[in-house]
Amino acid sequence: MEKNRVFIERFSNVLGADSDAFFASLERLPSKHIRINTKRNINYLPEIAEQGIVLENDARFPAVYKVLSGAEKLTSTVSFQTGGFYIQNPSSVFPPDVLCRFLPENPAVMDVSAAPGGKTVALCDMLKNSGVVVANEPSSKRLKSLEFNLEKYGCWSAKTVSYDGRVLDRHLEETFDGILLDAPCSNENKIFRNETVNASWEPALVERMAKLQREILESAFKCLKKGGALVYSTCTFSVEENEGVIHAFLDEHPEAELLDISEGENTFGMSGDTAFDEKVLRVMPHKLPYDGFFIAALRKKGDDAEGCSLKIKRDKQLDSLFYELPPNLSVSHGSNIAYIETGCVLEARPRLGKSGILLWKRAGELSAQSAWELGAELKPDYRAQTGLDGALRYLKGFDTDKTSDYHTPVLYYGEIPVGTVKTVEGRFKNKLDRYFLYGKNIEF
């Protein structure tokens, strides 16, 4: 692939003596990382190691691990197939991590450009499914990927909507305590590794993206409550798409203030305004062991955000299965189906695509996804054990050997809930939602 000479010239002027190291970092193959789903209180690491995958814990994010060897085996593990970890570069963990610093208890949060769901899943995990997370995705095709991942990773506090980011305020004005805006950008982080990015990149693209980013930011900020915080991020390097967007917004909006999120000399901004640059967070791949990223945090001036009120509906049959359930978990019933979702009340009433995750299609027979998410608290009478071969066979959609006399148990491999089964003619009939078989190649 021929390198983009205009890009090289531009960033040679910006970075000076650091430019050679910067360009070399863009040519390196990215390392593979995973982020463990910690809200479940399940230890997935032994099963991952058993499959011959060697991990190294990230120095900054306790739930993130670098894959030293065996990356090709990740998606075949029981842990991955049951939503135990998400394949994700640590740079993508920075924005939700920063936003969580500024959120009240039981917050109302929006992820503006959510698909395929990595940052939304991280938000729900970091918040332990407290509050409510509204995940917006304007593309109907990408919305399917987002909703698949929210179901798989047990994000029952999430709801989906599908609006153009430039008109969000028409539907959700002054609704949220926190907003994550990972803005569409020119993807300069991939320019030496991706032919499409390299071929399409030009200064005019940077200008077009900066204009779009300003429009989305303008609308998204109006969706904040007073006292709320908005985290803006991109995976590109151009000042025009990063510091330039935030600087221009602050100049035009006296009700907004820049929050200090910088983490030292290696994360310093590049606008040339020292007072500004010392408060933003730039992840540069030649200085830190992550993909390139820019993050800034804005606050809408006013009293501190107070979070959501709660309206909980529970189900006695569900309560009888578990030792303990999250305090804000609520059950909604249809005619023959039930869902678990957040009991946090969203002040606005947008047109929702998805809310919560499936609990059961028949009362008392848990869905696999609800078992994956709540399985750490399931009482022993409802558990049945299987071996690794049985777990992997189950996740391919096959029935398994009967190992318990209970009629509708949850199948476990060690402490990992694998899915739900029903005893039929001396075997465990597979109750895995076919959704998870046909969706294995979905984007993540």
Summary of the structure (lengths in Angstrom):
residues: 444
radius of gyration: 22.8
end to end distance: 26.0
largest distance: 73.1
contacts: 1542
relative contact order: 0.13
helix: 36%
strand: 25%
